[in-house]
């Protein structure tokens, strides 16, 4: 079952109707639970459900054990001084640490099983039972079971257990609610990465039917379908043709394919998130924003505060900040500052956690050398920008460049876009060797005439479809430009009913007319679906 299918639209309509029509009160989450099981079964198979049951059980038991330890502390701290309570809390935290380590380890097993299996180039298994197979010669080969969306809800589970351990949230002892959250069908494919306690609170306290929730949710879903079916599916053909046969293309053709790759990445990923957030909003559930006009960013660090926001926030909260605030690391920073100077200490205190985060981010995306290099690429760019910031400030003063000028802002945005495009080239072919070959083909020929001789229309996308794709990208860019200044959907609410539904109808008509779908065409899966 794919988000971009009539089956899903029928399924979602049926679920939404049941959700609001059946008088189940606080037990309305059972409808979502049933919908999750149906969706996950058809999208990922029985093995996906089995894995989710395992992860939900581990999470529930671990959080409950940690919560029980702190409950004992709360009962025994009465009558103690603040200093005595602090000492007692440290003892109980040490007890809770055992359950934390066990819980995190059992969850990490599933995550690393998939990641290491991909690293070893093991063949994918269809079910959890057929992890052993045979090649053509009869030799035994191991297979790796690849479930849908594992990397997304795994981070949610790890964050939830850590929140319970850090006493940021109270554990929920209801296994069904934990399972409902991690298998929530709008987020299970590509996120966004949710804070489990927040989603659990919304599912446990359902809201009544609201017209604006439903209409705004449907508008967001429509926008997601527009991005996926009209933009991403078109330019995916160019991307696959060129990077799949990179030795046959040179110069500006490679540049066009790289630009297509960037467009596909953004339209596909943000389109899926829009469908996820929109479908959840129809059910009265608010999911966190994952994209905030990233291509209007003026620096690499700003870009990653706008792109895949929930992933960046997760790494910041659960990796970067705990390491930066750890007593041992602070002591080490002090030694560096004493040995060298304050600036060296500042760079060290920021750079080490930053590079670790980006190495882990690369590993999260993929275990190949290309993804690890991609992580180091972005980590070093951000670190280099921080180190050289005083130099850049002096250069701007010398050249009398003002940050607020329109031309300089355009330069900054173009520079950030170029850095992202190069980053996409690193992983486009699936290997570092392929990236080096891509650079070689890029520099092999200066052929700007490809923009005029019709060559671009022979890359899997005809002239009419190419033009439709370009116009659609322009519409997406204008929408992002408007969204950077105000909430477009909130503005639409102020318009008359006829105008709102007319715009909605035009959007649906565009998808029906220009969308890439139908019996002769199978829309590709969302690119992060098996992460």
SEKOLKOL-145466 format. One record per residue (C-alpha): residue number from 1; x, y, z. Coordinates in Angstrom, 3 decimals, always signed. Each point is the difference from the previous one (the first is absolute). Layout:
N
NUM  X  Y  Z
...
//
This chain:
531
1  +0.000  +0.000  +0.000
2  +1.518  +3.293  -1.136
3  -1.007  +3.527  +0.962
4  -0.318  +0.829  -3.701
5  -2.654  -2.573  -0.839
6  -3.776  -0.071  -0.223
7  +0.058  -2.879  +2.487
8  +1.572  +2.254  +2.624
9  -2.465  +2.823  -0.690
10  -2.913  -2.412  +0.429
11  +1.583  -1.518  +3.100
12  +0.650  +3.414  +1.543
13  -3.525  +1.251  -0.736
14  -1.476  -3.097  +1.643
15  +2.242  +0.375  +3.082
16  -0.772  +3.718  +0.385
17  -3.762  -0.634  -0.216
18  +0.157  -2.769  +2.605
19  +2.225  +2.123  +2.231
20  -2.553  +2.801  +0.264
21  -3.250  -1.969  -0.289
22  +0.531  -2.747  +2.579
23  -0.718  +1.202  +3.581
24  +3.070  -1.551  +1.632
25  +1.139  +3.032  +1.996
26  +3.504  -0.413  +1.417
27  +0.205  -3.475  -1.549
28  -0.176  +1.460  -3.491
29  +3.720  -0.735  -0.338
30  -1.004  -3.650  -0.572
31  -1.222  +1.012  -3.471
32  +3.437  +1.461  -0.741
33  +1.603  -3.159  +1.418
34  -2.043  -2.182  -2.347
35  +0.766  +2.294  -2.941
36  +3.714  -0.133  +0.836
37  +0.016  -3.787  -0.001
38  -1.789  -0.181  -3.363
39  +2.274  +2.610  -1.581
40  +3.248  -1.476  +1.362
41  -1.022  -3.503  -1.037
42  -0.697  +0.982  -3.605
43  +2.942  +2.441  -0.214
44  +2.633  -2.080  +1.785
45  -1.373  -3.484  +0.613
46  -0.492  -2.078  +3.126
47  +3.703  +0.240  +0.841
48  -0.306  +3.781  +0.422
49  -2.827  -0.442  +2.496
50  +1.965  -2.623  +1.935
51  +2.988  +2.330  +0.235
52  -2.198  +2.882  +1.163
53  -1.562  -2.181  +2.713
54  +3.500  -0.883  +1.195
55  +1.132  +3.642  +0.058
56  -3.187  +1.198  +1.707
57  +0.335  -2.708  +2.673
58  +3.647  +0.846  +0.668
59  -0.805  +3.714  +0.210
60  -2.994  -0.474  +2.307
61  +1.802  -2.324  +2.404
62  +3.205  +2.082  +0.078
63  -1.830  +3.267  +0.627
64  -2.192  -1.648  +2.640
65  +3.020  -1.414  +1.874
66  +1.775  +3.377  -0.084
67  -3.179  +1.742  +1.169
68  -0.385  -2.473  +2.880
69  +3.553  +0.759  +1.178
70  -0.749  +3.731  +0.124
71  -3.340  -0.681  +1.691
72  +1.898  -1.724  +2.813
73  +2.270  +3.031  +0.216
74  -2.981  +2.361  +0.324
75  -1.360  -2.109  +2.850
76  +3.328  -0.088  +1.873
77  +1.136  +3.622  -0.398
78  -2.521  +1.427  +2.484
79  +1.663  +1.668  +2.992
80  +3.441  +0.175  -1.621
81  +1.981  +3.182  -0.608
82  +0.635  +1.208  -3.534
83  +3.567  -1.302  +0.080
84  -1.132  -3.388  +1.336
85  -2.715  -0.206  -2.688
86  +2.605  +0.692  -2.682
87  +2.248  -2.790  +1.295
88  -2.941  -2.397  +0.235
89  -1.102  +0.918  -3.533
90  +3.462  -0.873  -1.342
91  -0.337  -3.466  +1.546
92  -3.403  -0.538  -1.572
93  +1.220  +1.329  -3.350
94  +2.719  -2.635  +0.121
95  -2.684  -2.663  +0.512
96  -2.072  +1.413  -2.859
97  +3.081  +0.072  -2.224
98  -0.053  -3.791  -0.264
99  -3.517  +0.006  -1.444
100  +0.947  +2.884  -2.297
101  +2.980  -1.892  -1.429
102  -2.012  -3.199  -0.447
103  -2.846  +1.841  -1.734
104  +2.234  +2.016  -2.305
105  +2.068  -3.068  -0.866
106  -2.999  -2.160  -0.895
107  -1.400  +2.745  -2.234
108  +3.402  +0.646  -1.581
109  +0.313  -3.691  -0.919
110  -2.787  +0.339  -2.568
111  +1.438  +3.235  -1.372
112  +3.551  -1.307  -0.361
113  -1.227  -3.293  -1.439
114  -1.405  +1.898  -2.976
115  +2.909  +2.433  -0.293
116  +2.749  -2.621  +0.292
117  -1.888  -2.294  -2.363
118  +0.014  +2.758  -2.607
119  +3.679  +0.661  +0.667
120  +0.808  -3.659  -0.676
121  -2.090  +0.169  -3.202
122  -2.313  -2.742  +1.211
123  -3.041  -0.613  -2.144
124  -3.337  +1.295  +1.340
125  -2.390  -2.524  +1.491
126  -3.726  +0.134  -0.600
127  -0.929  -1.285  +3.459
128  +1.712  -0.376  +3.326
129  +0.077  -3.778  -0.451
130  +1.994  -0.298  -3.232
131  +3.254  +1.571  +1.223
132  +1.944  -2.867  -1.582
133  -0.036  -0.724  -3.729
134  +2.064  -1.617  -2.740
135  +1.769  +1.475  -3.011
136  +0.127  -1.526  -3.495
137  +2.840  -2.331  +0.963
138  -1.892  -1.344  +3.016
139  +2.146  +1.822  +2.577
140  -1.700  +1.432  +3.074
141  -0.467  +3.783  +0.030
142  -1.323  +2.141  +2.830
143  -2.868  +2.379  -0.627
144  -0.894  +3.123  +1.923
145  -3.587  +0.867  +0.879
146  -0.671  +3.660  -0.890
147  -3.160  +1.363  +1.686
148  -1.702  +3.272  -0.949
149  +1.001  +3.188  +1.808
150  +2.155  -1.723  +2.650
151  +2.535  +2.833  +0.320
152  -2.744  +2.554  +0.642
153  -1.971  -1.644  +2.795
154  +3.161  -1.491  +1.537
155  +1.205  +3.522  +0.793
156  -3.389  +0.818  +1.517
157  +0.240  -3.037  +2.270
158  +3.575  +0.725  +1.073
159  -0.946  +3.603  +0.740
160  -3.033  -1.074  +2.043
161  +2.011  -2.336  +2.233
162  +2.681  +2.662  +0.490
163  -2.699  +2.560  +0.885
164  -1.339  -2.361  +2.642
165  +3.509  -0.554  +1.376
166  +0.680  +3.762  +0.084
167  -3.415  +0.487  +1.656
168  -1.263  +2.215  -2.817
169  -3.123  -2.102  -0.408
170  -2.035  -2.543  +1.949
171  -0.052  -3.546  -1.423
172  -3.247  -1.343  -1.451
173  -0.591  -3.599  +1.016
174  -2.540  -0.731  -2.747
175  +1.660  -2.217  -2.611
176  -2.801  +0.563  -2.530
177  +0.519  +3.777  +0.068
178  +3.753  -0.348  -0.468
179  -0.571  -2.383  -2.907
180  -2.597  +2.377  -1.491
181  +2.519  +2.854  +0.066
182  +2.910  -1.798  -1.638
183  -2.240  -1.559  -2.664
184  -2.000  +3.200  -0.632
185  -0.711  -0.387  -3.715
186  +0.593  +3.641  -1.070
187  +3.531  +0.022  +1.505
188  +1.142  -3.590  -0.407
189  +1.371  +0.406  -3.546
190  +2.206  +3.112  +0.230
191  -0.722  +1.726  +3.279
192  +0.115  +2.730  +1.125
193  +1.863  -1.200  +3.086
194  -2.441  +0.684  +2.818
195  +0.433  +0.371  +3.727
196  -1.845  -3.106  +1.116
197  -1.465  +1.562  +3.146
198  -1.531  +2.838  -2.031
199  -1.585  -2.327  -2.567
200  -1.199  -2.323  +2.739
201  -1.698  +2.897  +1.789
202  -1.860  +1.018  -3.182
203  -1.067  -3.557  -0.791
204  -1.157  -0.532  +3.583
205  -2.036  +3.212  -0.017
206  -1.763  +0.089  -3.381
207  -1.666  +3.215  -1.120
208  -3.463  +0.279  -1.447
209  -0.653  +0.627  -3.683
210  +1.103  +3.451  -1.157
211  -0.594  +1.293  -3.495
212  +3.236  +2.018  -0.132
213  +2.095  -3.028  +1.081
214  -1.444  -2.087  -2.803
215  +0.200  +2.627  -2.754
216  +3.508  +1.181  +0.903
217  +1.163  -3.605  +0.259
218  -1.422  -0.793  -3.436
219  +1.673  +3.092  -1.458
220  +3.368  -1.134  +1.359
221  -0.535  -3.508  -1.370
222  -0.857  +1.450  -3.410
223  +3.206  +2.055  +0.043
224  +1.959  -3.157  +0.810
225  -1.578  -1.862  -2.929
226  +0.830  +2.964  -2.247
227  +3.688  -0.175  +0.964
228  +0.241  -3.762  -0.309
229  -2.065  -0.768  -3.110
230  +0.645  +3.097  -2.116
231  +3.566  +0.939  +0.966
232  +1.912  -2.851  +1.636
233  -1.217  -2.767  -2.304
234  +0.899  +2.029  -3.100
235  +3.523  +1.002  +0.896
236  +0.669  -3.437  +1.470
237  +0.151  -1.272  -3.590
238  +2.861  +2.379  -0.848
239  +1.827  -0.754  +3.232
240  -0.181  -3.765  -0.505
241  +0.973  +0.164  -3.675
242  +3.135  +2.120  +0.477
243  +1.307  -1.329  +3.317
244  -0.901  -3.543  -0.977
245  +2.138  +0.351  -3.149
246  +2.459  +2.657  +1.126
247  +2.754  -1.004  -2.425
248  -2.242  +0.938  -2.932
249  -0.616  +3.614  +1.018
250  +2.288  +2.995  +0.414
251  +0.186  +3.647  +0.913
252  -3.211  +1.940  +0.315
253  -2.112  -3.143  -0.329
254  +1.464  -1.140  +3.333
255  -0.792  +3.420  +1.475
256  -3.614  -0.278  -1.172
257  -0.241  -3.496  +1.527
258  +1.420  +1.360  +3.277
259  -2.592  +2.762  +0.049
260  -2.680  -2.613  -0.737
261  +1.349  -2.048  +2.904
262  -0.348  +2.982  +2.351
263  -3.557  +0.658  -1.204
264  -0.959  -3.667  +0.412
265  +1.484  -0.162  +3.496
266  -1.911  +3.045  +1.201
267  -3.296  -0.622  -1.799
268  -0.076  -3.696  +0.932
269  +0.993  +0.311  +3.654
270  -1.914  +3.184  +0.840
271  -2.958  -1.273  -2.047
272  -0.187  -3.154  +2.093
273  +0.230  +2.059  +3.198
274  -2.820  +2.247  -1.230
275  -2.194  -3.049  -0.611
276  +0.901  -1.365  +3.437
277  -0.647  +3.268  +1.839
278  -3.158  +0.660  -1.994
279  -1.537  -3.429  +0.626
280  +0.832  +0.287  +3.713
281  -1.540  +3.471  +0.142
282  -3.231  -1.338  -1.473
283  -0.109  -2.280  +3.057
284  +0.677  +2.961  +2.299
285  +3.654  -0.915  +0.650
286  +2.754  +2.577  -0.523
287  +3.369  -1.319  -1.184
288  +3.194  +2.085  +0.173
289  +1.150  +2.014  -2.993
290  +2.868  -1.656  -1.885
291  +0.806  +2.538  -2.736
292  +0.052  +3.773  +0.215
293  +0.931  +1.427  -3.428
294  +3.562  -1.432  +0.136
295  +1.140  +1.450  -3.337
296  -0.344  +3.527  +1.349
297  +2.769  -0.763  +2.500
298  +3.089  +2.217  -0.011
299  +2.418  -2.447  +1.616
300  +0.543  -3.737  +0.389
301  -0.924  +0.013  +3.690
302  -3.219  +1.920  -0.733
303  -0.828  -2.431  -2.784
304  +0.080  -2.936  +2.405
305  -2.199  +1.882  +2.443
306  -2.570  +0.166  -2.810
307  +0.465  -3.408  -1.686
308  -1.107  -3.196  +1.769
309  -0.550  +2.075  +3.129
310  -1.067  -2.862  +2.260
311  +3.163  -2.008  -0.741
312  +2.224  +2.998  +0.761
313  -1.858  +0.723  +3.217
314  +0.273  -3.642  +1.066
315  +3.766  -0.098  -0.509
316  +0.387  +3.335  +1.752
317  -2.057  -1.031  +3.036
318  +1.183  -3.588  +0.435
319  +3.579  +0.031  -1.362
320  +1.468  +3.496  -0.316
321  -1.191  +1.590  +3.251
322  +0.602  -3.024  +2.304
323  +3.567  -0.279  -1.310
324  +0.671  +3.758  +0.146
325  -1.311  +0.169  +3.594
326  +1.643  -3.156  +1.305
327  +2.446  +0.699  +2.871
328  +2.831  -2.015  -1.587
329  -0.274  +1.841  -3.286
330  -0.141  +3.372  +1.758
331  +3.182  -0.954  +1.858
332  +1.657  -0.940  -3.284
333  -1.073  +3.317  -1.543
334  +1.565  +1.785  +2.965
335  +3.299  -1.759  -0.624
336  -0.058  +0.988  -3.678
337  -0.771  +3.607  +0.920
338  +2.829  +0.025  +2.543
339  +2.471  -1.648  -2.383
340  -0.793  +2.278  -2.937
341  -2.479  +2.893  +0.341
342  -3.670  +0.813  +0.520
343  -0.797  -0.066  -3.713
344  +1.541  -3.474  -0.377
345  -2.069  -1.175  +2.959
346  -3.173  +1.404  -1.564
347  +0.718  -1.656  -3.342
348  +0.765  -3.305  +1.731
349  -3.130  +0.162  +2.181
350  -2.175  +0.579  -3.072
351  +1.904  -1.957  -2.637
352  +0.260  -3.399  +1.708
353  -3.750  -0.380  +0.728
354  -0.789  +1.474  -3.416
355  +2.156  -2.462  -1.944
356  -1.322  -2.904  +2.094
357  -3.572  +1.043  -0.745
358  +0.714  +0.200  -3.721
359  +1.760  -3.356  -0.063
360  -3.053  -1.533  +1.684
361  -2.280  +1.888  -2.384
362  +1.870  -1.490  -2.937
363  -0.234  -3.457  +1.573
364  -3.722  +0.519  +0.590
365  -0.499  +0.725  -3.690
366  +2.110  -2.924  -1.196
367  +2.981  -2.143  +0.964
368  +1.989  +0.349  -3.217
369  +3.176  +2.044  -0.192
370  -1.832  +2.570  -2.108
371  -2.425  +0.805  +2.832
372  +2.769  +0.173  +2.610
373  +1.889  +2.351  -2.320
374  -3.227  +1.967  -0.494
375  -0.298  +0.405  +3.786
376  +3.599  +1.194  +0.288
377  -0.592  +2.330  -2.963
378  -2.789  +1.863  +1.780
379  +1.639  -0.132  +3.427
380  +3.211  +1.526  -1.303
381  -1.806  +2.679  -2.009
382  -1.886  +1.180  +3.086
383  +3.135  -0.214  +2.167
384  +2.068  +1.846  -2.617
385  -2.643  +2.743  -0.170
386  +0.141  +0.409  +3.771
387  +3.821  +0.103  +0.111
388  +0.312  +2.459  -2.871
389  -2.882  +2.255  +1.026
390  +2.327  +2.826  +1.249
391  +1.874  -0.155  -3.309
392  -3.237  +0.259  -1.972
393  -1.098  +2.971  +2.111
394  +3.252  +1.830  -0.726
395  -0.239  -0.752  -3.729
396  -3.540  +1.401  -0.113
397  +1.161  +3.137  +1.791
398  +2.909  +0.399  -2.401
399  -2.257  -0.396  -3.046
400  -2.778  +2.058  +1.638
401  -2.554  -2.801  -0.372
402  -3.170  +0.356  +2.026
403  -1.817  -3.178  +1.058
404  -3.398  +1.595  -0.502
405  +0.389  +0.724  -3.715
406  -2.169  -2.027  -2.367
407  +2.928  -0.973  -2.237
408  +2.062  -1.356  +2.898
409  -2.951  -1.960  +1.366
410  -0.517  -1.539  -3.447
411  +3.695  -0.906  -0.090
412  -0.271  -1.675  +3.408
413  -3.053  -2.012  -1.045
414  +1.637  -1.045  -3.290
415  +3.134  -1.049  +1.879
416  -2.019  -2.132  +2.431
417  -1.925  -1.573  -2.874
418  +3.269  -0.866  -1.763
419  +1.397  -1.614  +3.159
420  -3.132  -2.118  +0.301
421  +0.152  -0.992  -3.670
422  +3.612  -1.164  +0.383
423  -1.057  -1.941  +3.089
424  -2.695  -1.733  -2.032
425  +2.590  -0.947  -2.637
426  +2.004  -1.852  +2.670
427  -2.761  -2.561  +0.549
428  -1.807  +0.129  -3.362
429  +1.737  -3.041  -1.533
430  +0.175  -2.056  +3.196
431  +3.788  -0.029  +0.458
432  +2.998  +2.273  +0.434
433  +1.472  -1.399  -3.204
434  -3.173  +1.010  -1.792
435  +0.286  +3.510  +1.451
436  +3.552  +0.340  -1.290
437  -1.134  -1.270  -3.399
438  -2.806  +2.574  +0.051
439  +2.501  +2.806  +0.618
440  +2.145  -1.318  -2.835
441  -2.965  -0.050  -2.394
442  -1.031  +3.468  +1.152
443  +3.385  +1.441  -0.955
444  +0.387  -2.080  -3.166
445  -1.787  +2.372  -2.352
446  -1.243  +3.575  -0.221
447  -3.308  -0.446  -1.786
448  -2.487  +2.808  +0.799
449  -1.743  -0.719  -3.310
450  -1.897  -2.849  +1.666
451  -2.443  +2.678  +1.196
452  -0.877  +0.878  -3.607
453  +0.431  -3.126  -2.172
454  -2.731  -2.103  +1.638
455  +2.423  -2.371  +1.745
456  -1.719  +0.519  +3.346
457  -3.223  -1.410  -1.422
458  +1.671  -3.360  -0.680
459  +0.719  -0.828  +3.645
460  -3.266  -1.801  +0.644
461  -2.185  +3.101  +0.101
462  -1.533  +1.506  -3.135
463  -0.157  +3.715  -0.704
464  -3.592  +0.502  +1.167
465  +0.556  -1.908  +3.229
466  +3.266  +1.851  +0.566
467  -1.740  +3.356  -0.329
468  -2.828  -1.099  +2.305
469  +2.604  -1.012  +2.578
470  +1.813  +3.344  -0.242
471  -3.254  +1.955  +0.392
472  -0.951  -2.174  +2.993
473  +3.378  +0.657  +1.638
474  -0.598  +3.726  -0.528
475  -3.381  -0.319  +1.736
476  +1.647  -1.874  +2.886
477  +2.675  +2.712  +0.281
478  -2.617  +2.783  +0.077
479  -1.971  -1.905  +2.649
480  +3.137  -0.344  +2.127
481  +0.751  +3.705  -0.471
482  -3.492  +0.932  +1.213
483  +0.216  -2.510  +2.866
484  +3.221  +1.648  +1.197
485  -2.027  +3.156  +0.674
486  -3.336  -1.347  +1.219
487  -1.991  -3.224  +0.340
488  -1.694  -0.472  -3.364
489  -2.665  -2.345  +1.356
490  -0.897  +2.447  +2.794
491  -0.368  +2.739  -2.601
492  -2.260  -2.252  -2.070
493  -2.280  -0.383  +3.022
494  -0.741  +3.727  -0.235
495  -1.216  -0.309  -3.576
496  -3.675  -0.678  -0.869
497  -1.075  -3.642  -0.072
498  -0.460  +0.042  -3.772
499  +3.541  +1.300  -0.590
500  +1.529  -2.576  +2.354
501  -1.712  -2.943  -1.635
502  +0.721  +1.369  -3.460
503  +3.738  +0.028  +0.801
504  -0.325  -3.473  +1.494
505  -1.789  -1.231  -3.126
506  +2.643  +1.476  -2.325
507  +2.706  -1.770  +1.998
508  -1.766  -3.351  -0.277
509  -0.602  +0.558  -3.715
510  +3.706  +0.722  -0.559
511  +0.964  -3.239  +1.747
512  -2.550  -1.977  -2.038
513  +1.141  +1.523  -3.311
514  +3.761  +0.297  +0.494
515  +0.731  -2.655  +2.649
516  +2.162  -2.993  -0.956
517  -2.257  -2.960  +0.762
518  -2.357  -2.437  -1.644
519  -0.079  -3.673  -1.090
520  +3.085  +0.414  -2.211
521  +1.987  +1.818  +2.663
522  +1.011  -1.073  +3.487
523  +0.992  +2.951  +2.238
524  +3.260  -0.698  +1.790
525  +0.064  -0.621  +3.723
526  +0.927  +2.928  +2.193
527  +3.787  +0.154  +0.086
528  +0.358  -0.378  +3.792
529  -2.664  -2.684  +0.335
530  +2.422  -2.816  +0.926
531  +2.242  +2.009  +2.298
//
